[in-house]
Amino acid sequence: MELSKLKYQGDFLAASEVIQKWIEAKPDNKELKAVYNYLTSSYFYVNNLEMSLEEAKIRINKLRDSRDDALQTAEDYKEFYKQIQEKQI
């Protein structure tokens, strides 16, 4: 996954450098400036998605930990209950 992220960032950088050179060569070209702005917006959108994904992974891991703790507690109570039942018989 990290390799594809690095490739994406490298491709973005290369594309933005090409567009930046075009803008420098033709500073009055509004379409080039618009393309550069669209590309930049796309980069920020993808970055936001990546951060949201990482946050979701953290939340999922916390939920899994809570579930595992609850399952362990339930297992402990189940064992305790069996011990009590054995002593009453």
C-alpha positions as CSV (number, residue, x, y, z in Angstrom):
1,M,0.0,0.0,0.0
2,E,2.8,2.4,0.8
3,L,4.4,1.8,-2.6
4,S,1.2,2.9,-4.4
5,K,0.9,6.0,-2.1
6,L,4.5,6.9,-3.0
7,K,3.8,6.4,-6.7
8,Y,0.7,8.6,-6.4
9,Q,2.7,11.4,-4.7
10,G,5.5,11.1,-7.2
11,D,3.1,11.2,-10.2
12,F,1.4,14.2,-8.7
13,L,4.6,16.0,-8.2
14,A,5.8,15.3,-11.7
15,A,2.4,16.4,-13.2
16,S,2.3,19.6,-11.2
17,E,5.9,20.4,-12.2
18,V,5.0,20.0,-15.9
19,I,1.9,22.2,-15.5
20,Q,3.9,24.8,-13.5
21,K,6.5,25.0,-16.3
22,W,3.6,25.5,-18.8
23,I,2.2,28.2,-16.6
24,E,5.6,30.0,-16.4
25,A,5.9,29.8,-20.2
26,K,2.3,31.0,-20.8
27,P,1.3,33.0,-17.6
28,D,-1.8,34.4,-19.2
29,N,-3.3,30.9,-19.9
30,K,-6.2,30.6,-17.6
31,E,-7.0,27.0,-18.6
32,L,-3.5,25.9,-17.4
33,K,-4.1,27.6,-14.1
34,A,-7.5,26.0,-13.8
35,V,-5.9,22.5,-14.5
36,Y,-3.3,23.2,-11.8
37,N,-6.0,24.2,-9.3
38,Y,-8.0,21.1,-10.2
39,L,-5.0,18.9,-9.8
40,T,-4.2,20.4,-6.4
41,S,-7.8,20.0,-5.2
42,S,-7.7,16.4,-6.2
43,Y,-4.5,15.9,-4.2
44,F,-6.1,17.4,-1.1
45,Y,-9.2,15.3,-1.6
46,V,-7.1,12.1,-1.8
47,N,-5.1,13.2,1.2
48,N,-8.3,13.8,3.2
49,L,-9.5,10.3,2.2
50,E,-6.3,8.7,3.4
51,M,-6.5,10.5,6.7
52,S,-10.1,9.4,7.1
53,L,-9.1,5.8,6.4
54,E,-6.3,5.9,9.0
55,E,-8.7,7.3,11.5
56,A,-11.2,4.6,10.7
57,K,-8.5,1.9,11.1
58,I,-7.6,3.3,14.6
59,R,-11.3,3.3,15.6
60,I,-11.8,-0.3,14.4
61,N,-8.7,-1.4,16.3
62,K,-10.0,0.2,19.5
63,L,-13.4,-1.5,19.0
64,R,-11.7,-4.8,18.4
65,D,-9.7,-4.4,21.6
66,S,-12.9,-3.5,23.5
67,R,-14.6,-6.6,22.1
68,D,-11.7,-8.8,23.0
69,D,-11.7,-7.4,26.5
70,A,-15.5,-8.0,26.8
71,L,-15.1,-11.6,25.5
72,Q,-12.3,-12.3,28.0
73,T,-14.4,-10.8,30.9
74,A,-17.4,-13.0,29.8
75,E,-15.2,-16.1,29.7
76,D,-13.8,-15.2,33.2
77,Y,-17.4,-15.0,34.5
78,K,-18.4,-18.2,32.8
79,E,-15.5,-20.0,34.4
80,F,-16.3,-18.4,37.8
81,Y,-19.9,-19.5,37.4
82,K,-18.9,-23.1,36.7
83,Q,-16.7,-23.0,39.8
84,I,-19.6,-21.8,41.9
85,Q,-21.9,-24.5,40.5
86,E,-19.3,-27.2,41.3
87,K,-19.1,-26.1,44.9
88,Q,-22.9,-26.1,45.4
89,I,-23.3,-29.7,44.2
